[in-house]
Amino acid sequence: ELRRWLADLVRRGLADAQRESWDFFDQPAARMVDAQAPGLASGLRRAGDVAGRGRDWPGRVLEELAQLHLLVSAHARLDELPAGLAATVRTRLGYTTEVADVVAAGERVADRWLVLGLVDQVDEWLTTRRVWLRGLETGRPALVLSFAAPGRQLDTSLVPGFAVPGELAFYPAAQPLRAVVAEREEAVAAGRPAGDPVDAALAGYAEALAADPWLERWPMLLGSVAPATVDGGWCLVDTDGDALPLRAGADPWPLLAVSGGGPVPVAGEWSRAGLLPLSCWDGERPVRL
């Protein structure tokens, strides 16, 4: 049903989406919720939020629709896909995996896990905390999620700038990223991390995106970058002159205050919208941004 809806929309032209009523995207999204596919519903609602807004909205809507079409097509061939990719498709559609199953059977990785930073996303009924980690020995990235209803406290056990010795259990995926803390010891101050140049950070993201084309966010730990303006927009520039743009709405001034305009290590969350700085280091001292 969704495949036909997408094909009809593209056949008629995206301008139809701009002329339709407010529930044009919401109706098929509600059908996907009924079909227990909340991942598809979220993609449709993102497309609806973008339609008709800004000069480049057709390209952004088409990108969302293409991602949905790819996901629907992959689900139709689920039995033919490699196990990791099939798990990714199920996750993107909204299939759930019990935490106990991940702890019992998920891939275990032992390391000293540096807490890069955290992001809280507040919705009407739920607050989600994304905590980004990086293995200091393996270089492995990881994402730990926690959830809380309004008025309830989120998990505060993972503090940015500290290293947590222990084992993570990873959810099955083509690009394993989400994890559960299976075993841990007491966190210790990690000091100033080394980090990567911009080109190496982008290469890591490209490799991850090749494995998971629906990847929305990726952690980056940049070694020595300085805030600067390029063509009126803020970015972070490394010592080789390579730059990453900051996400629209990201406030550069706390980073400028800490760095004084000079190069410092910065941890952030990268997406198609740009980099959201989460932490930086003033000498050996971590600073949450």
Residue, then its C-alpha position, 0 to 999 in steps of 0.5 A: e500500500l505504501r509503495r503504491w502511494l509513493a509511486d503515485l505521488v512521484r508520478r503526479g509530481l511533488a507539487d501535489a504534496q504542497r497543494e494537498s491538505w495538512d493531513f496528506f502525509d498524516q493519513p498514510a502515516a496513521r496507516m503505518v502506525d496501525a500496521q505496527a511500522p512506526g519507523l515508516a510513519s516517522g519518515l512520512r511525518r518528516a516529509g510532511d513537515v518539510a513539504g512546502r517549507g524553504r526553497d529546497w523543500p522538493g529535494r528534501v521531501l524526495e530524499e525522505l520518500a526515497q529512504l522510505h521506498l528503499l526500506v519498503s523494498a528491503h522489507a519485501r526481500l527480508d529473507e534474502l538479506p544478510a542477517g545484520l542488514a535484515a536486523t537493521v531493516r526490522t529496527r528501522l521499521g519499528y520491530t522491537t528487541e528486548v534488552a534482556d535478549v541483547v544482554a544475553a546474545g548480543e555482540r560483547v565488546a570490552d573496552r574503556w568507554l569514553v563518554l563523548g556527550l549526550v543529547d536530550q530529545v523531548d517529545e510530548w509523551l517521552t524524553t529520549r536521551r542519546v549518550w554517545l560513547r567511543g572505545l579508547e582501545t578499539g575506537r568503536p562507537a556506541l549509542v546508549l539510549s534511555f527513556a523517561a516519561p514527563g517528570r521522570q528522571l533520565d539515566t545520569s550514570l554516564v557522564p561526558g568526559f569520563a571513561v567507563p571500563g566495562e562491556l557493552a552488548f550491541y543490538p544486531a545490525a549491519q552497522p552495530l551502534r546501539a548498545v546496552v551497558a552489560e558490565r561496568e566498573e567505576a568511571v574515571a576522568a579520561g583526560r584530553p582525547a586524541g580525536d580524528p582529523v575531519d577527513a578521517a571522521l568523514a571516512g568513518y561516517a561514509e563507511a557506516l552509511a554504506a552499511d546502513p543507508w538509513l543511518e540518521r546520526w553518527p558520533m564524531l571525536l575531532g582532534s584539534v578543530a577551531p570554530a570559524t565562519v565560512d560564507g556566513g555560516w559557522c563550521l569547525v576547521d582542523t589544522d589541515g584546513d578541512a571543515l565541517p558545518l555546524r547544524a542550523g541552530a547550534d550555538p557556537w559561542p560556548l565553544l568559542a568561550v572555551s577555546g578562545g578561537g583556538p583548536v581544541p578536541v570536540a565531540g559531536e553528533w553528525s547528521r545530514a544537517g551538520l555537526l552538533p557540538l556536544s563536548c570539548w576539552d579545556g586542557e584536560r578538563p571536559v566541558r559539556l556544550 
